[in-house]
């Protein structure tokens, strides 16, 4: 199934990346990894604490690079 789509994903542990790659294989869409400007801690407990603080504050991390021209896609998958 060819889809004019993009698969945006953030994967801390690699699990979401695997799912994004499966979606890409099925749709032939473009893969785009979302990378925070400041990487999340590799320690699970510290990482989840930081994520909880961001959620409570209603904030989102700055990204290194933003995907361009999202309006050019008919379908956008987002995973994290």
Secondary structure, 3 states (H helix, E strand, C coil): CCCCEEEEECCCCCHHHHHHHHHHHHHCCEEEECCECCCCCCCHHHHHHHHHHHHHHCCCCCECCCCCCHHHCCEEEEEC
